[in-house]
């Protein structure tokens, strides 16, 4: 009889231990899961921002290309459906929150070229208050000129709060100035015959 009473007392004290362990582990587990969700969103944004300028710069070179006719598109405005900036912004609009508000710079030979000889570059136009980025000359200028599309996009993670963004804050593009925000800048360049 004494053995049974001793076992019951040991079982009661062990059940309290598991509650304490659970209370300690749940916040750590939640922090890990929420960091993983925010990192997944960060990766999703990065993939979409890599594709948008690449599509835009390819469109700036090919335009309305058909076998018998080449018509290069204008760099903007952002509401003209046949412009490079419109295509670039619409690539982000469906996937990203406020993708249409991203800052875009389009450098295209359609807008003319500046410089001469081997230092010739495409002229640039900014949309949505984009910062100015200096395009590089093509290594084979003046025969070729580089077209370039730059996209600058700022976002806040899905789950706010510094503890849930520890992984993101390790990245140099994220800061905690007014909450956690990350600012991406992606660019793509392709050459076009001058």
C-alpha positions in Angstrom: 0.0 0.0 0.0 2.8 2.4 0.8 4.3 1.9 -2.7 1.1 3.1 -4.4 0.8 6.2 -2.3 4.5 7.1 -3.1 3.9 6.7 -6.8 0.8 9.0 -6.7 2.7 11.7 -5.0 5.5 11.5 -7.5 3.0 11.7 -10.4 1.3 14.8 -9.0 4.7 16.7 -8.7 5.7 15.7 -12.2 2.5 17.1 -13.8 3.4 20.6 -12.5 6.9 20.3 -14.0 5.4 19.8 -17.5 3.3 22.9 -17.2 6.3 25.0 -16.3 8.3 23.6 -19.2 5.4 24.3 -21.5 5.1 27.9 -20.2 8.8 28.4 -20.9 8.8 26.8 -24.3 5.7 28.3 -25.9 7.0 31.9 -26.1 10.3 30.7 -27.6 8.5 28.5 -30.1 6.1 31.3 -31.1 9.0 33.7 -31.5 10.8 31.1 -33.8 7.6 30.5 -35.9 6.8 34.3 -36.3 10.4 35.0 -37.3 10.2 32.2 -39.9 6.9 33.8 -41.3 8.5 37.2 -41.6 11.7 35.8 -43.2 9.5 33.9 -45.7 7.7 37.2 -46.6 11.1 38.9 -46.9 12.2 36.2 -49.4 8.9 36.5 -51.3 9.4 40.3 -51.7 13.0 39.8 -52.8 12.0 37.3 -55.5 9.3 39.6 -56.8 11.6 42.6 -56.8 14.2 40.7 -58.7 11.8 39.8 -61.5 10.1 43.3 -62.0 13.1 45.3 -63.2 14.3 42.4 -65.3 10.9 42.3 -67.1 10.9 46.1 -67.5 14.4 46.3 -69.0 13.7 43.4 -71.3 10.6 45.2 -72.5 12.6 48.4 -73.0 14.8 46.6 -75.4 12.3 44.5 -77.3 9.2 46.6 -77.1 6.5 45.7 -79.5 8.9 43.5 -81.5 7.5 41.7 -84.5 9.6 40.1 -87.2 9.1 43.0 -89.5 8.8 45.9 -87.1 10.5 47.1 -83.9 8.8 49.8 -81.8 10.6 50.6 -78.6 8.3 51.7 -75.8 8.5 55.0 -73.9 9.9 54.9 -70.4 6.8 56.3 -68.7 4.3 57.5 -67.4 3.1 55.1 -64.8 -0.5 55.2 -66.2 0.5 54.7 -69.9 -0.2 51.0 -70.5 2.6 50.6 -73.1 5.4 52.2 -71.0 8.3 50.5 -69.3 7.5 52.0 -65.8 3.9 50.8 -66.1 4.9 47.3 -66.9 7.5 47.2 -64.1 5.0 48.6 -61.5 2.3 46.2 -62.6 4.7 43.2 -62.2 4.8 44.1 -58.5 1.2 45.2 -58.0 -0.4 41.8 -58.0 2.1 40.3 -55.6 3.2 43.0 -53.2 1.3 45.4 -51.0 1.5 48.9 -52.5 3.7 47.6 -55.3 2.3 50.3 -57.5 3.9 52.9 -55.2 7.4 51.6 -55.7 10.0 54.1 -56.9 11.2 53.4 -60.5 13.9 54.8 -62.6 14.0 53.9 -66.3 17.2 54.5 -68.3 16.6 53.8 -72.0 18.0 54.8 -75.3 14.5 55.8 -76.3 15.0 58.9 -74.1 18.3 59.6 -75.8 21.9 59.1 -74.8 24.4 61.3 -73.1 28.2 61.3 -73.3 30.2 60.3 -76.2 32.4 57.4 -77.4 33.0 54.7 -74.8 31.3 56.7 -72.0 27.9 56.9 -73.7 25.0 56.1 -71.4 21.2 56.1 -71.7 19.2 59.0 -70.3 17.2 58.3 -67.1 13.7 59.3 -66.0 12.4 58.9 -62.4 8.9 57.9 -61.4 7.1 58.0 -58.0 10.0 60.2 -56.6 12.7 57.6 -57.3 16.2 58.3 -56.2 18.7 58.9 -59.1 21.1 56.0 -59.9 23.8 56.6 -62.4 23.8 54.1 -65.2 27.1 52.5 -66.3 28.4 52.8 -69.9 28.4 49.6 -72.0 31.8 48.1 -72.5 31.3 48.3 -76.2 29.9 51.8 -76.4 29.0 53.6 -78.7 27.8 50.5 -80.6 25.8 49.3 -77.7 24.1 51.2 -74.8 22.9 49.8 -71.6 19.2 50.2 -70.7 18.6 50.0 -67.0 15.5 49.8 -64.7 15.9 50.5 -61.0 13.2 49.7 -58.4 13.2 50.9 -54.8 10.6 49.4 -52.6 10.1 49.8 -48.9 8.0 47.4 -46.8 7.1 46.5 -43.3 7.1 42.8 -42.2 3.8 41.0 -41.8 4.2 40.7 -38.1 5.5 43.9 -36.5 7.7 44.0 -33.5 11.4 43.7 -33.0 11.4 40.2 -31.4 9.6 38.8 -34.4 12.1 40.3 -36.8 15.4 39.3 -35.4 16.4 37.5 -38.6 15.4 40.5 -40.7 17.3 43.0 -38.6 20.5 41.0 -39.3 20.1 42.2 -42.9 21.7 45.6 -43.7 18.6 46.7 -45.7 16.3 46.6 -42.6 16.2 49.1 -39.7 14.2 50.0 -36.7 14.0 53.7 -37.1 10.1 53.9 -37.0 9.2 50.3 -36.5 10.9 47.6 -38.5 11.2 48.6 -42.2 13.2 47.1 -45.0 14.2 49.0 -48.2 15.1 47.0 -51.3 16.9 48.4 -54.3 17.0 46.1 -57.3 18.2 47.0 -60.8 18.6 45.1 -64.1 20.6 46.2 -67.1 20.5 44.9 -70.7 22.2 46.1 -73.8 20.6 47.5 -76.9 22.2 48.4 -80.2 22.7 52.1 -80.5 
